[in-house]
């Protein structure tokens, strides 16, 4: 099983963090007494700017959850379709070559799901097996690659595409002045990414450009449901974001990664490339500390956080795309792709470059 290519699509509306902070200060000036704290929260996440699903002025019209979700359905098809086509083009494939389409998101709902709506939009063949997955959150990029690998392990002559679309700005609660929502207003961005995974018996001579997927592991942490997620209300998705996220990362990641690698006859010292989800500065610092990573091991992840923010499940795929394009490790070296998310849980993917 190999990753043939990774594609991406980001909305054209990009704003630096100062512009976004000014918009939030204006919106909340008459209700939030401590605007300096808002500024500190935004600066502490170390995000320099973000792509948004809509132009800034468009958010004033999202007066109901229904309107926000309608915008999500429209933009998700636009950026999702573009990401799939980008990934297929890089892989030297066409929509007609796709056998399975896995769609992950945690920022909107639709029935028919976005993968179904892309069938006609992209000219995907009717035989495509569609697997929409909602609710895995930040972990879904890594988990989606693992499920795509499961699929082509069972059908080694086929092609599976994972599509992640996260439009986090459309979930923001303008009336919620809780610390988690204020942090979210400075941390999360919008975008899409797609990964093409091909089976070992795929009958063509196109070389897969990416690494081989050697093994995967899911780890669920019992009784941790309130660490991260959504509370669903009449106004939509209200963020649940506990301060325990970096604590869980610091305490759980190292033993889980070590056990996973030991089953493959490896140790952390054998890993040349770390592709990690940029959850936020405290989470990344906890990952670095827990895994005892060498200097620069998470540079691509830190850069992604600074340039586009946290895009939930899409982020780890953007880090993978950048690694493939500009930071490819030596052939034959080992890599680890990982993410954590609601559950609370981890997803680990061992790669061979």
N, C-alpha and C positions, 0 to 999 in steps of 0.2 A: 504494500500500500504506500503510495507516494502522494505528496502534495504537489500537484502540477503547477499551480499558480495561485496568487492572491490578488484580488482586485479591490478597488475602493471607490467610493463616491461621496463627496462632502457637499452639502448645500452651498450655494454661492454667497450666502450672506455671512460674512466673517466680520467679527468685531473684536477689537482689542479689549482687554479687561478694564481699562479705565473708562472706555465708552459704556460698557455694560454696567459698571459700578455707578456711573453717573445716572443711568436710566433707573436703576433700583433706588438710588438715593432720592430721586425726584418722585418715584412712585410711592415710597414709604415715608417720605419726610413728615407728613402730617400724622403718622400713626406710630412711628418707631422713634423712641426718645434718644436712642444711643446709636446715631449713625456712624460714629467713630468705630464702634464695635463691628458694625456691618463691614466697614472698610478693612478692619483687621482680619476678619474672617475671610474676605475675598483675597487679601494679599497672602494670607497664610497657606492657601491651597497651591500657591506657586504657579497658577495658570496665567499665561500671557494673553490668551485670546481664544475665541471659540467660534465654530460655525453654528448657525442657528437655522432651523427649518424655515423660518419666515423672516422677512425684514423686521427690524425692531418695532416699527409702527404697526405691524400686523397683529401684534399680541394684544393690543387694546380691544380687538374685536372678539377675542376668545372669552366671552362672558359666561359660557357654560361648558361643562365637560363634553357635551355633544359637539359643540363647535370645535373644541380642541381636538377631539378624536377624528372629526371629519378632515381637519387639516393633516392629522397624522396619516390617515389612509391615503390622501392625495400625495403627500410628499414621500411617504414610504415607498409607494410604487415608483416614483421618479428616481430617487436615489438608489433604491433596491435594484431596480432594473438596470441602472447604469453600472452598479457594482458587479452584477452577474456578467454583463457583457464584457466589462473590463477584464474580469478573471478568465472568462472563456477565450478572449482574444489572446491574452498572454499565454494561455495553455495551448494555443493553436487549435482550438475546438470551436464548435458552433452550438447554438441552442439545440440542434437536432441530435447532438451527441449525448445530451444529458439523460440519465436514467433515473436519478433520484434528486429531489430538492428538499433540503432541510431548512426551515425558516425559524429563526429565533428572534425574540423581542421581549421586552418587558415594559414598553412605553405606550402601547396602544392596543386596541382590540378591533378585530374585523371578522365577519363571517359573510361571504367567503373570505378566507384568510388572504394575506398579501401574496403568498405563493400561488394561490389559485388565480388571483387577479393578474399575476405576471405570466400565466400560461399563454393567454392570447397576446398580451403586450409584447412578449419576447419571441413568440412563435415556438414555444416549447412543445415537444411531441406529446400527444395524448397519453402515451404509455407511462409518463413520468410518475413515479411514486412520490407523493407529497407528504411531508412530515412537519406540520407547524408545531412549534414548541413555545409555550408562553410560561414565564414565571421564574426561569432560572437566573435572570438578572445578569450580574457581572460575570458569573462563571460560565455563561452559555456559549461564549466564543470557544473556549477550550472544550467544553462538553460537546458542542456541536461538531468539532473536528473529531472527537472520540467516537461519536455516534456515526459520523460519515465513514470512519475507519471500520466500525462494526459492520456497516452495510456492505462495503466493498470486500470485506473479508468473506462475507457470505456470497457475494456476487463478484468474484475477482475479475470478470471481464467487463465490468461496468464503470460508469462515471457518476460520482455523487457530488453535488454542489451544496455547500453550506452558505446560507445568506443570513447575515445579521443586520438588522436595521434598528437603530435606537435614536429616537427624537426626544431627548430628555427635556428640552426646553418646553415642550408642549404639555408636560406633566406638572410644571411649577405651580404652586398654590399661592396666588397673590395676596390672599388674606391671612396666610399662615406666617406668623412672625416667630415661630419656634427656631431654636438654634439649628436643628437638622435641616430645615427648609432654607434658612439663610446660608448655610454652608453649601447646600445643593445649588442655590442660585449662583454661586461663584465657581462651582467645580465641574458641573456636567455640561456636555456639549452634544452635538447632533452629527449623525453620519451613518454610513453603511459600508460593509465590507463583505466580500464573498471569497470562498476558498473552494478550489476544484481538487477533489481527491479521486485518484484513479486506482483501479485494482491491478494486481500484479499480472493478470492475464489479459489486460486490455490489448486487443489485437490491432495495434498500429505501431508505426515507427517513430512517433513523436516522443522525444525525451521529456520526462517530467522534470521541471526546473527546480523543484523544491526537495525537501528532505523526505526520507522514508519514515513512516509512522511505525515504530517498533512495538510499543506497548502503551496502554492507557490505564488509568485508575481513577475511580471516583471515591471520595471519602466524605461521609456525612457525620456531622457532629451533633449528637442527640441533645434535645432540649435547648436548642439555640435559635429558635424561630424568630425571636425578637431582636436579633443582632442587626438584621438588615431586611428591608422589604418595603411593602406598601400597606397602608391602611386604605381600604377602598370606601369612599363616601360619596355623597351626592355631588360633590365638586370634583371627583376624580381620584387620582393617585396622590395620597399624602405620604411622604417619605418617612420610613422608619430607618434611622441611622444611629446605631449605638456607638458609644466610645469604646466598646469592647472589640471592634473589628481589628485594630492593630494588636490587641492583646491576644486574640485567637490566632492571628498570623504568627505572632512571636512564639506562642506556646505549642502550636500544632504543626506548623509547616515542616520543621526539621525532622521530627520523627516520622512523619508521613512520607516525606521525600526520601529519607534514608531507607525506609522499609521497602518502598517501591523500587528504588535503584538496586538494593541488595538482591531482590528477586530476579533482577536482570544481570547479576554479577558485577554491578558497578557501584561507585561511590560518587559523592558530590565533586570530588577532585577530577573525575572523568568528564564532567560536563564543561564543554567549551563555550556554549551559548545558552543564555537564559532569556526566554521570551515570556515576560510577565505582564499581567494586567496592571495598569497604572491606577490603582484605587485611590491614591492620594498620598501626600508626603509622609504622613505617619504610618500608613500601611506599607509603603515602599521601604521606609527606614526599618520597620519591623521585619520585613522579608530579608533585607540585607543582613540584619543582625542575626536572625534566626538561622539562615542558611549559610552564614559566614562567607558571603560572596566576596570575591576579589574586587579591588578598585576598578570601576568602570563597567562591571558586569551588567548593570541595569541602565547604562547610559541611554540606550535607545528608548527604554520605557520612560525615563525621566524627561527626555526630549519630547516624547509624545504628549505627556501630561502638560508640559509648558506650552506646547504649540496649539493643541486642540482640546485640552481638558480630558475628563473622564467620560467616555462614550459607552459606559456599561459594557455589554457583551461585545461591542464592535472594537473596543480599544485593543484588546490583546491581538486581534487580527490585524489592526493597523501596525502594531509593533512587529508582527510576523512579516507583513508586507515590506516594511522598511528594512528589516533584517535580510530578507531575500534580495532586495534591490541593492543595498549599499553596505551591509555588514555581514556578508555571508562568511561563516567559519570555514576552515579547511575541509576538503572532501574527506569523508570517513570519520569526522569528529562527531561527538555526541551533543545533543541539545535537549533542553527541557522547556516545555511550554506549560504554563500554569496560570490558574486564576482561582479566585475565591468568590463566593456569592451567597445569596439568600438560601437559607436551609437550616443552619449555615453549613457550607460545604467547600471542598476543594476538588479541583479536577486537574490531573497530572497527565501530560502527554510526553512520552520519550521519543525523541527524534534522532535520526542518523543522517547527517548531511553528506 
